[in-house]
Amino acid sequence: MIRWGIIGCGDVTEVKSGPAFNKVEGSELLAVMRRDASLAEDYARRHNVPRFYSNAYDLINDKDINAIYVATPPSSHAEYGIASIKAGKPVYIEKPMALNYSECLEINNASEKYGVPVFVAYYRRTLPGFLKVKELVENGEIGKVLFVQIQLFKSPSEDEKSGKPPWRVDPKVSGGGHFFDLASHQLDYLDYLLGPVHKVKSIVLNQAGLYSAEDFIAAEFLFPGNIACSGIWSFGSAPDSSRDIIEIIGDKGSIKFSTFSFENIVLTNNSGRREIINERPEHIQYYLIEKIVQALNGNGIPPSTGISGARTSKVMDEVVEEYYKAGQ
């Protein structure tokens, strides 16, 4: 039985991940931790979790816990991830894997040294709709893949407009802006679909001036097989311009789908136009957690590891490198 402890039982764990640890066969959620003990206790009570802590190291050192999920902001992923590894406990880390690529390497070096596995919460690698897209590509439904286009436009939140930006746009806590939080899912999925990125070029700006992090990114990527990708991410645009699109273009057709809104997948080729449901599970991390539990019980290898997670962080660091070097 894999007995989990969660470090950082905040919003992301309420529905997306937390309940799945008790629903996956061979898994149970034994303890949660949050710095505010009353909030940790409240979470434990509402989710029927036997134990709660206000200190991460008390949870890590709980002898009955044999796997740990780090769901804090990225600035503490390396600290808690490495501490879990040193305690001999496999660790499942929220995305992005760490504050930057350098910290990802520290985690992976500890994993190799102590022989303890690391997994990263890039769960789109296991979601039915995204696996369907992969199947369509691999079955040649659009022929040879030539290029990919990404568009993700979002308007600023009311908090951002009123001068109270969230931690997700504080580079010291998140690694960058919303690009790190959201585009990481897209870039990691394309890594899974097409292979590791070979080359990166980018323009990175702050256009709205609501916080110090980047809010506009235009980037180009080269994948194996000379597959090109261009993406635009804007987090300061008008509400009516919002969009969430990835389109894969081949020499015999195209596949269009969304990353976050789970709209129907649209396949267009010589056979015509077909829409396919992009299923969103109740607990969106369920399938990846299931794969991790199976692996820890000796069955299979999960598709999202510390090695693949680090590659995504490396790409994102390369995208924003010049922006932060310039003192932004």
Backbone hydrogen bonds, N-H to C=O, Kabsch-Sander energy under -0.5 kcal/mol:
donor,donor_aa,acceptor,acceptor_aa,energy
2,I,26,G,-2.7
3,R,1,M,-0.7
4,W,2,I,-0.7
4,W,28,E,-3.1
5,G,67,A,-1.6
6,I,31,A,-2.2
7,I,5,G,-0.5
7,I,69,Y,-2.8
8,G,6,I,-0.7
8,G,33,M,-2.3
9,C,33,M,-1.4
10,G,8,G,-1.9
13,T,10,G,-1.5
14,E,10,G,-0.5
14,E,11,D,-1.4
15,V,11,D,-0.6
17,S,12,V,-0.8
18,G,13,T,-0.6
20,A,17,S,-1.4
21,F,17,S,-0.8
21,F,18,G,-1.3
22,N,19,P,-1.1
23,K,19,P,-0.8
24,V,20,A,-2.1
27,S,24,V,-1.4
28,E,2,I,-2.4
30,L,4,W,-2.5
30,L,28,E,-0.7
31,A,4,W,-1.5
32,V,51,R,-1.4
33,M,6,I,-1.9
34,R,53,Y,-2.1
37,A,35,R,-0.9
39,L,36,D,-0.6
40,A,36,D,-2.1
41,E,37,A,-2.7
42,D,38,S,-2.1
43,Y,39,L,-2.3
44,A,40,A,-2.5
45,R,41,E,-2.4
46,R,42,D,-2.6
47,H,43,Y,-2.2
48,N,45,R,-0.8
49,V,44,A,-2.6
51,R,30,L,-1.5
53,Y,32,V,-2.2
58,D,55,N,-0.5
59,L,55,N,-1.4
60,I,56,A,-2.6
61,N,57,Y,-2.0
62,D,59,L,-1.4
63,K,61,N,-0.5
65,I,62,D,-1.6
66,N,3,R,-2.1
67,A,3,R,-1.2
68,I,90,P,-2.6
69,Y,5,G,-2.7
70,V,68,I,-0.6
70,V,92,Y,-2.6
71,A,7,I,-3.0
71,A,69,Y,-0.8
75,S,173,V,-1.7
76,S,73,P,-1.9
77,H,74,P,-1.4
78,A,74,P,-0.6
80,Y,76,S,-2.3
81,G,77,H,-2.7
82,I,78,A,-2.7
83,A,79,E,-1.9
84,S,80,Y,-2.1
85,I,81,G,-2.2
86,K,82,I,-2.7
87,A,83,A,-1.3
88,G,85,I,-2.0
89,K,84,S,-2.6
91,V,117,P,-1.8
92,Y,68,I,-3.0
93,I,91,V,-0.5
93,I,119,F,-3.1
94,E,70,V,-2.5
99,L,74,P,-0.6
104,C,100,N,-1.6
105,L,101,Y,-2.2
106,E,102,S,-1.6
107,I,103,E,-2.1
108,N,104,C,-2.6
109,N,105,L,-2.7
110,A,106,E,-2.0
111,S,107,I,-2.3
112,E,108,N,-2.4
113,K,109,N,-2.5
114,Y,110,A,-2.7
115,G,111,S,-1.1
116,V,111,S,-1.5
119,F,91,V,-2.5
120,V,304,S,-1.1
121,A,93,I,-2.6
122,Y,120,V,-2.3
123,Y,121,A,-1.4
125,R,122,Y,-1.3
126,T,123,Y,-2.1
127,L,123,Y,-0.5
129,G,279,E,-0.5
131,L,127,L,-2.3
132,K,128,P,-2.0
133,V,129,G,-1.9
134,K,130,F,-1.8
135,E,131,L,-2.2
136,L,132,K,-2.6
137,V,133,V,-2.3
138,E,134,K,-2.7
139,N,135,E,-2.2
140,G,137,V,-1.4
141,E,136,L,-2.3
143,G,140,G,-1.2
146,L,249,I,-2.9
147,F,249,I,-1.7
148,V,228,A,-2.0
149,Q,247,E,-2.5
150,I,230,S,-2.3
151,Q,245,I,-2.7
152,L,232,I,-2.3
153,F,243,R,-2.2
154,K,234,S,-3.0
161,K,157,S,-2.2
162,S,158,E,-1.8
163,G,160,E,-1.2
164,K,159,D,-3.4
169,V,166,P,-1.8
170,D,167,W,-2.0
173,V,170,D,-2.3
174,S,170,D,-3.0
175,G,171,P,-1.3
180,F,177,G,-1.2
181,D,177,G,-0.9
182,L,178,H,-3.0
183,A,178,H,-0.6
183,A,179,F,-0.9
184,S,179,F,-0.8
185,H,182,L,-1.2
186,Q,182,L,-1.0
187,L,183,A,-3.0
188,D,184,S,-2.3
189,Y,185,H,-2.1
190,L,186,Q,-2.2
191,D,187,L,-1.8
192,Y,188,D,-2.0
193,L,189,Y,-2.3
194,L,190,L,-3.3
195,G,190,L,-0.7
195,G,191,D,-1.4
198,H,222,L,-3.9
199,K,222,L,-0.9
201,K,220,E,-2.1
203,I,218,A,-2.7
205,L,216,F,-2.7
207,Q,205,L,-0.5
213,A,169,V,-0.7
215,D,205,L,-2.4
216,F,205,L,-1.9
217,I,233,W,-2.6
218,A,203,I,-2.6
219,A,231,G,-2.5
220,E,201,K,-2.9
221,F,229,C,-2.9
222,L,199,K,-1.8
223,F,221,F,-0.5
223,F,227,I,-3.3
226,N,223,F,-0.7
227,I,223,F,-1.0
227,I,224,P,-0.5
228,A,146,L,-1.8
228,A,226,N,-0.6
229,C,221,F,-2.1
230,S,148,V,-2.4
231,G,219,A,-2.7
232,I,150,I,-2.0
233,W,217,I,-2.8
234,S,152,L,-2.3
235,F,215,D,-3.0
237,S,154,K,-1.2
241,S,238,A,-1.8
242,S,239,P,-1.5
243,R,153,F,-1.3
245,I,151,Q,-2.8
246,I,257,F,-2.7
247,E,149,Q,-2.6
248,I,255,I,-3.0
249,I,147,F,-3.1
249,I,247,E,-0.6
250,G,248,I,-0.5
250,G,253,G,-3.2
251,D,144,K,-1.6
252,K,142,I,-2.2
253,G,142,I,-0.8
254,S,268,T,-2.6
255,I,248,I,-2.1
256,K,266,V,-2.5
257,F,246,I,-2.5
265,I,276,I,-3.2
266,V,256,K,-3.0
267,L,265,I,-0.6
267,L,274,R,-3.1
268,T,254,S,-2.7
268,T,266,V,-0.5
269,N,272,G,-2.4
270,N,252,K,-0.6
272,G,269,N,-2.2
274,R,267,L,-2.9
276,I,265,I,-2.8
279,E,277,I,-0.9
284,I,282,E,-0.7
285,Q,16,K,-2.4
286,Y,283,H,-2.4
289,I,285,Q,-2.7
290,E,286,Y,-2.8
291,K,287,Y,-1.9
292,I,288,L,-2.4
293,V,289,I,-2.8
294,Q,290,E,-2.4
295,A,291,K,-2.2
296,L,292,I,-2.7
297,N,293,V,-1.5
298,G,295,A,-2.0
299,N,294,Q,-2.9
305,T,303,P,-0.6
306,G,118,V,-1.6
309,G,305,T,-2.7
310,A,306,G,-1.8
311,R,307,I,-1.3
312,T,308,S,-1.5
313,S,309,G,-1.6
314,K,310,A,-2.4
315,V,311,R,-2.1
316,M,312,T,-2.2
317,D,313,S,-2.5
318,E,314,K,-2.1
319,V,315,V,-2.0
320,V,316,M,-1.9
321,E,317,D,-0.9
324,Y,320,V,-2.0
325,K,321,E,-2.1
326,A,322,E,-1.7
327,G,324,Y,-1.3
328,Q,323,Y,-1.5
